[in-house]
């Protein structure tokens, strides 16, 4: 609980009463390595804070080699199929733990209660949503404005742990190229 408290304290000051109410709604979940904890066509009922581990967001395909990885989340970040969570409609993608992953999760209904009951809930919700939007926007701009090699270099500089923890086939999909093209880029660099 200390990690999520430290993260949220960077956003705003939380009273002990609000903190106690919020943490009473959190549930710790441990997802095994390679465990899919949200399947496509399921409704996302959680927003989770990653205490440890790495999570991949991807669009599944019949042929696993054709899966499209479009996001990663790491320790001390929130993760969710956020569009499904907000709309309470089925998700078009899946969430998978790439390593054993420990999550602190809150349900949709419990989060609504936090928003209604606490002074800080709406601020935390808004700032978390803004952070998720900025990550998505930045990724879209990189896909549109940078070459594959530039995207790889930027990823390597911004997230060196990604290259240690994540298989190259997921990284190549994430930057929008084939594994063979990524191999050629890595050789050049």
C-alpha positions as CSV (number, residue, x, y, z in Angstrom):
1,X,0.0,0.0,0.0
2,X,3.0,2.3,0.5
3,X,3.7,2.4,-3.3
4,X,0.2,3.6,-4.2
5,X,0.2,6.1,-1.4
6,X,3.5,7.5,-2.6
7,X,2.2,7.7,-6.1
8,X,-1.0,9.4,-5.1
9,X,0.8,11.8,-2.7
10,X,2.6,13.2,-5.8
11,X,-0.8,14.1,-7.2
12,X,-2.6,15.5,-4.2
13,X,-2.7,15.5,-0.4
14,X,-5.1,12.9,0.8
15,X,-6.7,13.0,4.3
16,X,-6.4,9.9,6.5
17,X,-10.2,9.5,6.4
18,X,-10.2,9.5,2.6
19,X,-7.2,7.2,2.4
20,X,-8.8,4.7,4.8
21,X,-12.0,4.6,2.8
22,X,-10.1,4.3,-0.5
23,X,-7.8,1.5,0.7
24,X,-10.8,-0.4,2.2
25,X,-12.0,-0.8,-1.4
26,X,-8.6,-2.1,-2.8
27,X,-8.1,-5.8,-3.4
28,X,-4.6,-7.4,-4.0
29,X,-4.5,-9.7,-7.0
30,X,-1.4,-11.8,-8.0
31,X,-1.4,-12.7,-11.7
32,X,1.0,-15.5,-12.8
33,X,3.5,-14.9,-15.6
34,X,1.7,-15.0,-19.0
35,X,-1.7,-14.9,-17.2
36,X,-4.4,-13.2,-19.2
37,X,-6.5,-11.3,-16.6
38,X,-8.9,-9.6,-19.0
39,X,-10.2,-11.5,-22.1
40,X,-11.5,-9.8,-25.2
41,X,-15.3,-9.4,-25.1
42,X,-15.3,-9.2,-21.2
43,X,-16.3,-6.0,-19.5
44,X,-13.4,-4.5,-17.5
45,X,-14.5,-4.2,-13.9
46,X,-11.2,-3.0,-12.4
47,X,-8.7,-0.2,-12.5
48,X,-5.5,-1.5,-11.0
49,X,-2.2,-0.1,-9.6
50,X,0.8,-2.3,-10.4
51,X,2.8,-3.0,-7.3
52,X,5.2,-5.3,-9.3
53,X,5.4,-6.8,-12.7
54,X,4.8,-5.9,-16.4
55,X,1.4,-5.9,-18.2
56,X,0.9,-6.1,-22.0
57,X,-2.2,-4.7,-23.7
58,X,-2.9,-6.4,-27.0
59,X,-5.5,-7.3,-29.6
60,X,-5.6,-11.1,-29.9
61,X,-5.7,-12.9,-33.2
62,X,-6.3,-16.5,-34.2
63,X,-2.7,-16.8,-35.1
64,X,-0.7,-15.6,-32.0
65,X,2.1,-14.3,-34.3
66,X,-0.4,-11.7,-35.6
67,X,-1.4,-10.3,-32.2
68,X,-1.1,-6.5,-32.0
69,X,0.6,-5.2,-28.9
70,X,-0.3,-1.6,-28.3
71,X,0.7,-0.9,-24.8
72,X,2.7,-1.8,-21.7
73,X,2.3,-0.9,-18.1
74,X,4.9,-1.2,-15.3
75,X,5.4,-1.1,-11.6
76,X,3.9,2.1,-10.0
77,X,1.5,2.7,-12.9
78,X,-2.2,2.2,-13.3
79,X,-3.5,-0.3,-15.8
80,X,-7.0,-1.1,-17.1
81,X,-8.9,-1.6,-20.4
82,X,-9.9,1.9,-19.5
83,X,-12.4,2.4,-22.4
84,X,-14.3,-0.7,-21.3
85,X,-14.0,0.3,-17.7
86,X,-15.5,3.7,-18.3
87,X,-18.3,2.6,-20.6
88,X,-18.9,-0.8,-19.0
89,X,-19.0,-2.4,-22.4
90,X,-17.0,-5.4,-23.7
91,X,-13.2,-4.9,-24.3
92,X,-11.8,-5.3,-27.8
93,X,-8.4,-6.3,-26.3
94,X,-6.8,-8.3,-23.6
95,X,-4.5,-7.7,-20.6
96,X,-1.7,-10.1,-19.9
97,X,0.9,-10.3,-17.2
98,X,4.3,-10.7,-18.8
99,X,5.9,-11.4,-15.5
100,X,4.3,-12.4,-12.2
101,X,2.4,-9.3,-11.4
102,X,0.9,-8.0,-8.2
103,X,-2.0,-5.5,-8.6
104,X,-4.0,-3.4,-6.2
105,X,-7.5,-3.3,-7.8
106,X,-10.7,-1.4,-7.3
107,X,-14.0,-2.3,-8.9
108,X,-16.0,0.1,-11.0
109,X,-18.7,0.3,-8.3
110,X,-16.2,0.8,-5.5
111,X,-14.5,3.6,-7.5
112,X,-17.8,5.3,-7.9
113,X,-18.3,5.2,-4.2
114,X,-14.8,6.7,-3.7
115,X,-15.8,9.5,-6.0
116,X,-19.0,10.2,-4.1
117,X,-17.7,9.7,-0.6
118,X,-14.2,11.3,-0.5
119,X,-13.0,14.8,-1.2
120,X,-10.0,13.7,-3.2
121,X,-11.6,10.9,-5.3
122,X,-12.6,13.0,-8.3
123,X,-9.2,14.7,-8.5
124,X,-7.3,11.4,-8.4
125,X,-9.7,10.0,-11.1
126,X,-9.3,13.0,-13.3
127,X,-5.5,13.1,-13.0
128,X,-5.2,9.4,-13.6
129,X,-7.4,9.6,-16.7
130,X,-5.4,12.6,-18.0
131,X,-2.2,10.6,-17.6
132,X,-3.6,7.6,-19.5
133,X,-4.8,10.0,-22.3
134,X,-1.3,11.6,-22.6
135,X,0.4,8.2,-22.9
136,X,-2.1,7.2,-25.7
137,X,-1.7,10.5,-27.5
138,X,2.1,10.4,-27.4
139,X,2.1,6.9,-28.8
140,X,-0.2,7.9,-31.7
141,X,2.0,10.9,-32.5
142,X,5.1,8.7,-32.5
143,X,3.4,6.2,-34.9
144,X,2.4,9.0,-37.2
145,X,5.6,11.2,-37.1
146,X,8.6,8.9,-36.4
147,X,10.3,6.2,-38.5
148,X,10.4,2.7,-37.1
149,X,14.0,3.2,-36.1
150,X,13.2,6.5,-34.4
151,X,10.4,4.8,-32.5
152,X,12.7,2.0,-31.3
153,X,15.4,4.4,-30.2
154,X,12.9,6.6,-28.3
155,X,11.4,3.5,-26.7
156,X,14.9,2.3,-25.7
157,X,15.7,5.7,-24.2
158,X,12.4,6.2,-22.4
159,X,11.8,2.6,-21.2
160,X,15.1,0.6,-21.1
161,X,13.5,-1.9,-18.7
162,X,11.0,-2.7,-21.5
163,X,13.8,-4.2,-23.6
164,X,14.9,-6.4,-20.7
165,X,11.5,-7.6,-19.6
166,X,9.5,-7.9,-22.8
167,X,10.0,-10.4,-25.7
168,X,11.2,-8.7,-28.9
169,X,8.1,-9.9,-30.9
170,X,5.9,-7.8,-28.6
171,X,8.2,-4.8,-28.9
172,X,8.2,-5.1,-32.8
173,X,4.4,-5.2,-32.7
174,X,4.2,-2.2,-30.4
175,X,6.4,0.0,-32.7
176,X,4.4,-1.3,-35.7
177,X,7.0,-3.4,-37.5
178,X,7.8,-7.1,-38.1
179,X,10.2,-9.0,-35.9
180,X,12.6,-9.2,-38.9
181,X,12.5,-5.5,-39.4
182,X,13.3,-5.0,-35.7
183,X,16.2,-7.4,-36.0
184,X,17.6,-5.4,-38.9
185,X,17.3,-2.1,-36.9
186,X,19.0,-3.7,-33.9
187,X,21.9,-4.9,-36.1
188,X,22.3,-1.4,-37.6
189,X,22.4,0.2,-34.1
